[in-house]
Amino acid sequence: MDTDVLIIGSGMGGATCAAALAPSGARITILERGERIKDTADTRDAFSIFNFGTFRNDETWDDSKGNTFNPGNYYFVGGNSKLYGAVMFRYRSKDFCALQHMGGTSPGWPISYEDFEPWYQKAEDMYEVRGSLDEDPTEPPHSGSYAFPPVPHEPAIADAARRLAGQGLTPAHLPLGVDIDAWLAGGATPWDAFPNTGDGKKDAESVGLKIALRHNSVRLETGCKVTRLLTRADGQIEGAEFIKDSGPCRIAAKTVVLSAGAVNSAALLLRSANDSFPTGLANRSDQVGRNFMNHNTHAVMSLHPFRKNPSVYQKTLCFNDFYLSGGPGGEPLGNIQLLGKITAPILASQVRLPGPAARWLAGRSIDWYLMSEDLPDPESRVTVRGDRIVLDWKRSNWEAHLHLLRRFKSILRKAGWPLVLSRAFDRTVPSHQCGTARFGTDPDKSVLDIWCRTHDHPNLFVVDASFLPNSAAVNPALTIAAQALRVADHIKQTDLAA
Ligand SMILES: Cc1cc2nc3c(=O)[nH]c(=O)nc-3n(C[C@H](O)[C@H](O)[C@H](O)COP(=O)(O)OP(=O)(O)OC[C@H]3O[C@@H](n4cnc5c(N)ncnc54)[C@H](O)[C@@H]3O)c2cc1C
């Protein structure tokens, strides 16, 4: 089997890249370890999803202390975006520059917001993002407008927006890749952390792959777990080994795009070590797997005992008043947005509570998601031990996150929610993982050049969350998609033009 372009992984990076490369006519093969999610009753059953973990993978990783855990990542066609909250934020323009935080300095990008902006616009158009440009003062300049109006607030959320505005905040509609009518036609549930099987959620399968697979030159092979990349004597990548139906297979490729997600892409590069590259591929800088970041996150429930929240989906509101300032010395604190509605089965899966107590709380709560930047640290890293993945996440900037939490709780109480509960998200859920193969101009300090081509192997690109030099404090998917479009355009002009 051989191909012009081999893409490993069909998540946000891989599928979007495939969509943009497909019109070139090049033979493109996408190898994906997972299968398509089937449209069963489980996909809208909160108990099945959150209690039984029906869609979770069965893999285990180790932490630095040797404890084993099951990571909250999803291996399906479409990757993690199948269960994502579809929040499609742009990084704020200041995220592209070095920025001082309470816990250290965020390094900024090797390219400017202005350079990157056209790709954000294309990604928003492709993923049919719904939003509003005139509400959030931190919204960076857009060269176009959103093609659709924002997903409407439900009445309890419109009331929450008014209460927060009364406290001097500037609530805005979340930018969302959700067709709300199509989503609700499949069942009256939230979409955040629920798998998508139709067109309601604009994810890597329902958008990116759908576009790519309209072209006969694109082939998707599911159930194919890539185990190793192979090199030629000149350092070029020859192809990959993978396992399908328990049997080993090989594929040769002229250009390889690694899009297995920040942890798996790093692990694959490290596992592919050979005599010529004894510390792993693309790793002359010793940076592969380093600078692993996730976000610092909390769930917060705000309640008034006599006010019910009958919202179904809830996840439409955010504010960025503390995104660029708010710390004791004016440092950035982070973003606040709504979670999908926490219902009684979801709450009971997280906290031991009798059914009636869970129903009482969830029937009244408005549920928030607080997110602060995690800063890059070379000792925060992915390594491999034999065939096992070791994730040693060294969380940073936590004090800033706790500041955000304290400030928000105080605002919520003043805005009319006397009861405020909070809980940090589990460290075993690296849902916003990024940064393990960062891009940059210096081959000694970065794994990828500014086009996400590895410094060490001219025909190997990494196109997923790995490239991010900082995590910012907004959800990463739109930035991954925009970079995939930018890199695909470069591949077309260079490798495929030759
Ligand atoms: C519950 C949840 C909610 C989220 N909500 C949001 C949100 O609202 N907004 C947002 O911006 N982000 C959100 N995220 C994060 C977002 O989904 C990810 O940042 C994004 O999908 C990452 O894209 P990626 O291309 O880096 O990797 P992935 O989407 O993880 O794709 C990697 C793909 O590679 C495949 N793969 C892995 N290893 C191999 C291998 N060895 N061989 C072959 N295939 C392989 C995987 O199966 C997967 O399909 C959420 C994530 C989760 C889990």
The ligand as a MOL file (V3000), in Angstrom:
LIG
                    3D

  0  0  0     0  0            999 V3000
M  V30 BEGIN CTAB
M  V30 COUNTS 53 58 0 0 0
M  V30 BEGIN ATOM
M  V30 1 C -15.3750 16.3520 26.4990 0
M  V30 2 C -14.5350 17.3260 25.7180 0
M  V30 3 C -15.0410 18.5940 25.4660 0
M  V30 4 C -14.2580 19.5060 24.7270 0
M  V30 5 N -14.8110 20.7180 24.4000 0
M  V30 6 C -14.1160 21.5700 23.6110 0
M  V30 7 C -14.7030 22.7790 23.1520 0
M  V30 8 O -15.8450 23.1020 23.4470 0
M  V30 9 N -13.9670 23.5820 22.3420 0
M  V30 10 C -12.6740 23.2750 21.9950 0
M  V30 11 O -12.0350 24.0780 21.3160 0
M  V30 12 N -12.1100 22.1350 22.4090 0
M  V30 13 C -12.7980 21.2610 23.1820 0
M  V30 14 N -12.2360 20.0750 23.5500 0
M  V30 15 C -10.8720 19.7860 23.1040 0
M  V30 16 C -10.8460 19.4270 21.6240 0
M  V30 17 O -11.7490 18.3890 21.3670 0
M  V30 18 C -9.4170 19.0410 21.2620 0
M  V30 19 O -8.5610 20.1250 21.5720 0
M  V30 20 C -9.2430 18.7320 19.7870 0
M  V30 21 O -10.2010 17.8150 19.3440 0
M  V30 22 C -7.8360 18.1980 19.5710 0
M  V30 23 O -7.6360 17.9480 18.2040 0
M  V30 24 P -6.3720 17.1030 17.7430 0
M  V30 25 O -6.4090 17.0490 16.2730 0
M  V30 26 O -5.1790 17.6460 18.4420 0
M  V30 27 O -6.5560 15.6460 18.3870 0
M  V30 28 P -7.7610 14.6240 18.5100 0
M  V30 29 O -9.0660 15.2530 18.2900 0
M  V30 30 O -7.5540 13.9100 19.8020 0
M  V30 31 O -7.5270 13.6340 17.2990 0
M  V30 32 C -6.5260 12.6690 17.3050 0
M  V30 33 C -7.0060 11.4700 16.5100 0
M  V30 34 O -5.9270 10.5670 16.3340 0
M  V30 35 C -6.3560 9.2440 16.5810 0
M  V30 36 N -5.1730 8.5020 16.9890 0
M  V30 37 C -4.4760 8.6150 18.1440 0
M  V30 38 N -3.4180 7.7930 18.1380 0
M  V30 39 C -3.4250 7.1520 16.9360 0
M  V30 40 C -2.5890 6.1670 16.3520 0
M  V30 41 N -1.5110 5.6900 16.9880 0
M  V30 42 N -2.9200 5.6950 15.1160 0
M  V30 43 C -4.0040 6.1680 14.4550 0
M  V30 44 N -4.8380 7.0950 14.9820 0
M  V30 45 C -4.5430 7.5950 16.2070 0
M  V30 46 C -7.4190 9.4020 17.6560 0
M  V30 47 O -8.2950 8.3040 17.7140 0
M  V30 48 C -8.1070 10.6930 17.2100 0
M  V30 49 O -9.1320 10.4320 16.2810 0
M  V30 50 C -12.9700 19.1390 24.2830 0
M  V30 51 C -12.4700 17.8630 24.5440 0
M  V30 52 C -13.2360 16.9580 25.2550 0
M  V30 53 C -12.6750 15.5860 25.5200 0
M  V30 END ATOM
M  V30 BEGIN BOND
M  V30 1 1 1 2
M  V30 2 1 2 3
M  V30 3 2 2 52
M  V30 4 2 3 4
M  V30 5 1 4 5
M  V30 6 1 4 50
M  V30 7 2 5 6
M  V30 8 1 6 7
M  V30 9 1 6 13
M  V30 10 2 7 8
M  V30 11 1 7 9
M  V30 12 1 9 10
M  V30 13 2 10 11
M  V30 14 1 10 12
M  V30 15 2 12 13
M  V30 16 1 13 14
M  V30 17 1 14 15
M  V30 18 1 14 50
M  V30 19 1 15 16
M  V30 20 1 16 17
M  V30 21 1 16 18
M  V30 22 1 18 19
M  V30 23 1 18 20
M  V30 24 1 20 21
M  V30 25 1 20 22
M  V30 26 1 22 23
M  V30 27 1 23 24
M  V30 28 2 24 25
M  V30 29 1 24 26
M  V30 30 1 24 27
M  V30 31 1 27 28
M  V30 32 2 28 29
M  V30 33 1 28 30
M  V30 34 1 28 31
M  V30 35 1 31 32
M  V30 36 1 32 33
M  V30 37 1 33 34
M  V30 38 1 33 48
M  V30 39 1 34 35
M  V30 40 1 35 36
M  V30 41 1 35 46
M  V30 42 1 36 37
M  V30 43 1 36 45
M  V30 44 2 37 38
M  V30 45 1 38 39
M  V30 46 1 39 40
M  V30 47 2 39 45
M  V30 48 1 40 41
M  V30 49 2 40 42
M  V30 50 1 42 43
M  V30 51 2 43 44
M  V30 52 1 44 45
M  V30 53 1 46 47
M  V30 54 1 46 48
M  V30 55 1 48 49
M  V30 56 2 50 51
M  V30 57 1 51 52
M  V30 58 1 52 53
M  V30 END BOND
M  V30 END CTAB
M  END
